Amino acid sequence: MCSYFDDLGIDNNYEYQLKQGWITKTEFDSILAWHQLLDKYDSPNKDDYDVEAILTDKKWRMIIEEGEKAKNELSAIISDEEKRVLFEEIDYKQYS
């Protein structure tokens, strides 16, 4: 969550990125529902470290489903190079 909202600097709904032309309105619209769900999400019991509770949370599962939908919609409108990055497999364990 921190990496998405803080590191990407998108706390104003991509306002800056849209103004800079880094993303299009169509691209933003394809992720908007997912972005809003993620922005409003609170982990169960406000415990961001209870991984099991988060992964089994119905609200989190809905965010995952909406994210897959957004990813597929976005992939239909971006370049092949951007698709390669979007679908790149990342081994997150290497960063822990």
C-alpha angles and dihedrals in degrees: 000000000000092000092052101044104026105031094044093045094227100135089123096058094268091302093144094043091050092049090050092050091239090129131020126236088246091054091048092048090054091060100031099100091048092045092052093048091050092047092054097043121119119184118242111282087001087277108139090182097059094096095174092053091049095047091050095042112117091218091054091048089053089052090051091051092048089047092055090049091049092048091053093047091048092049090059093061106036132082124269091253091053090048090054090056093042093054097037113132110236123197099217092181089073089068098052 
